Amino acid sequence: MFPAEITDTAERLLAACQKEGLWLATAESCTGGLISASLTAIAGSSAVVDRGVVTYSNQAKIDLLGVPDGLIARHGAVSREVAHAMAEGLLARSRADIALSVTGIAGPGGGSVEKPVGLVYLGCARRDRPVVVERHVFPGDRDAVRLAAVARALALGLAAAAEDGTGEG
């Protein structure tokens, strides 16, 4: 169902979370649940995956994740600030130890000079650690952008699961 790279990273992330006793959750906009789907496609994922929410609309981000509407008004839904708030909000509203968030412009329309098609912000929050947010502009069509975002989100989750609290893996 998913490219081998994504399946491999998802398996490694699940194994790392299981080894460390960590729960995982996802908050997705432009990927529409693909991160969660890549994880739950693997047998045994229920031991690690707490929940996945698709917050495609701004109102869903506000209602389900507690993203302040003023933050969206100031920075736009596709922003570092909103990805941060999505991950933080999901962590606060779940039993997850690691929360992954994604917001972006997958295209083909919707882009601008300031926010081009392919722009994606990925957030990763681990309980009692600083939230990490990455900005990427992924090339390709809608499917390529979404799959690249999934692959990078899983890698962020894997790094967070492997981190021992000292900032080292």
N, C-alpha and C positions, 0 to 999 in steps of 0.2 A: 504494500500500500504506500509506503514512504521509501525514499531513497535509502540505500544501505547506510550512508553516513549518518542520517538522522536516526534510524533504528538503532545503530550501534551506540550513538551518544545517549539516546533515551535509555537503553539497557544499562549503560554504565552509570547514568544518573540514578536510576532506580536502585541499582546495586549499592551505590555509595550511600544513598539515603537509608536504605534498609540496614546496612552495616552500622551506620551512625545513629539509627533510631529516629530519623528525621521525617516529618511529614512535609508534603509538597503541595502547592496550590498554584493555579494560573489565573490571570486576569488578561483577557485578550480582546483586542479591538480588530485591527486589520487582518490578523490571522484567523479570526472567526472560530476558534476552538481547535486549530490544528496542533498546537503545542500539547494540549490535553489529549487529543486523539492519538498523537504519536506515543504518548506515555501509556495510555490505556489500551493500546493495541497489543501491549506486551502482557502475557499471562503473569499474574501475581502482582500487578501494579496496584491493586487495591490495598496492599500492605503499606503503601507509601503515599499514594495520591489521595489527598483529602477532598479537593474540589477543583473545578474549573468553571470560571464564569466568562461569558462572552458579553462584554460591555461595549457594544458597537456604537450606540448612540451616546451623546453627551449626557443625557438624562440618566442612562444606565450607569455611567461612571459615577455620577452624583449619588444616585439612589443606592446602588449596590456596594460601592467602594468608598463612599464618603468624600469623593474628590470635590473640593469646594468649587461652586459654579463661578465664583470670581476668578479662580485660578485659570479655568478654561477660557473665560472671557478675556483675561489679560494675555495669556500665552498661546491659546489655541489648544485644541485637543491633542494635536500632534506636537508635543513639546517635551523637553527634559523634565519640566516641573510636573506635568500630568503623568508621565510614566513613573516618576518618583512617588507621587501621591497614590497612584493605582496600586503599586506594590506595597506601599505602607498600609493603605486602607485594607487590602486583602489580608495582610498579615494580622491586622487588628480584628478582622471579622472571621477568622478561621482558627483552627488548631494547628495550622501549618507552621513549620519552622523556617521554611523557605517559600517565598512568593515571587513568581515571575510575572512581569507585566510587559505588554507590547502595545504600542500605538503607532500608527504610521499611515502613509499614503501608498497603497499598493498599485493604484492606477487602473486603467490607463488614464483616466481623468483625475481632476482634483488637485493637481500640482500647481505650483507657482514658482516664481524666481526664488523667493525666500524658502519655500518648502516644496522642493521638487518631488515628482513621482519617484518612489523608491526610498524616500526618507522614512526611517523607522527609529523610534526610541525604544530601547529595551531596559526594563528595570528588574533588579534582583534585590530582594530584601531578605535578610536572614535575621531571625530574632536576636536582639541585643547587639547587632552590628550595624554599621552605616549602610545605607542603601546605595547600591551601585547602579548608575544609569549610563548607558552607551548610546551614542548617536551613530547611525550608519546611513549611507545612501547606497542601497543595493541595486545593481543593474538588472536589466531584463524586464520581461513582461510581468503581469500580475502574479502568475503562479511562481515565477522565479523569485520575486521579491518576498512573497509569503513564505516560501520554503527556506529561503536564506534567513529570514527572521526566526523561523522555528529552529533551525540549526544553531544559530547564535544564542538564542534563549536557552536551549538545552545546555550548551557549553557554559553559559553563565551559571546555570543551576548546578552543573557538575563542579565548577570551581568553588561555589559557595558550600556545597556538600563536603568537599574535600578539605576546606579550610578548617584549621584546628583552633581558631580563636586568637592566634598570635599573628595573623596576617599571612601565615605560611601554610602550605598544603600538608 
